[in-house]
């Protein structure tokens, strides 16, 4: 049997449904993937993409419907069965042990690993063949995010998969690394391996993918050939509505609100990156975009600015006042709010309700505590206002943070900070894992706060996002920050080189 592309059918999904209490994740989903086809799976957060790929990979069982793989009935009871059939998956969040080397990590993901010497030779051979060079003896803790992804991909390729599932694979890569990855995926496709590709980056999908299946609220609403559609058309199919790009109200820049001088601080994170002599200033009404591949000091910069990581006197000033040695509450009082990248555990306490989570960072600026007593009605009203303003999909503010989908929790966390009339905003990955409509709303809210006179620092690995909302641009590399430059006139190549630094392509040739 062949699909429209003339390729013989590899995976056919027919009428698959999966429900959880209170939500139907997938409803009567049908589509097929041909051999060697690069097939995009698109949809907003909560559209059902994750559940669908978990069923294909044997992590979740469908309630009804059937799957066929190479013409045979396919119902994997566990991932091991899926792998044995020829299905491999590279997850969005890597599952690697930092204290082990590359070969040891690869061995842990194999059913019957060969002897280490033989495995190392295979890793070298396969990684060179596919243009993803890896040293099997290097410690994973010393690798960049892009190199860690290579470990996961090579681990999959050693299984000789017929279908490779990739979940948001480029969110941690520089533009140059994305090029290398795409070259590898096209090579796999030419050799007959199908790829099911999940991404929010629609221009990437137009460049790379042969076909796309679009989910909305658990149902297939469209299939299309991405190169024949604009990114906006695909985004509107996902959302079911017309999208408007963020608008900024042109306003003169005010006085400097955030001044950072000679900021050097040791990383408290295992295998983290220490900050080295960082300096920049952000005026009221200005958005400074800070790019960088994950693991180059982004988390440490947010901790140092928020006050969670204590800094030297004079290193951080808010409206001229020295905050260097002061902690988070003092900095909040002075007008600084911060939203870290890690939602569950850092930005939000997983088992606490949304009301309690609103209190955790809103107590100081929203006046939610009086004489040591929590004003619960006021706190509940604050939480409700965040849910309303940022379209957080939740049964109510009484539910625990962990019950929300990643994208909805992100909207809540970012909304909680932006709702506190801040004068300085620091956000790491504001739209990480959220769909096109939610991302546009969050970006608009950030621009609105800048228009209100806040100084904004956005740390992000999404270059399109930074180019859309930032006035000035800098890049973090190995704990050092480049001098900020105006976004106007910057090319993607220049940005890639600013981000690349020691992980850039030129350095790779010098054995670094």
Secondary structure, 3 states (H helix, E strand, C coil): CECCCCCEEEEEEEEEEEEECCEEEEEEEEEEEECCCEEEEEECCCCCHHHHHHHHCCCCCCCEEEEEECCEECCCCCHHHHHHHCEEEECCCCCCCCCCEHHHHHHHCCCCCCCHHHHHHHHHHHHHHCCCCCCCCCEHHHCCHHHHHHHHHHHHHCCCCCEEEEECCCCCCCHHHHHHHHHHHHHHHHCCCEEEEECCCHHHHHHHCCEEEEEECCEEEEEECHHHCCHHHHHHHHHCCCCCCCCCCCCCCCCEEEEEEEEEECCCCCCCCCEEEEEEEEECCCEEEEECCCCCCHHHHHHHHHCCCCCCCCCEEECCEECCCCCHHHHHHCCEEEECCCCECCCECCCCEHHHHHHHHHHHHHCCEECCEECHHHHHHHHHHHHHHCCCCCCCCCCEHHHCCHHHHHHHHHHHHHCCCCCEEEEECCCCCCCHHHHHHHHHHHHHHHHCCCEEEEECCCHHHHHHHCCEEEEEECCEECCCEECCCCCHHHHHHHHHHHHCHHHHCCCC
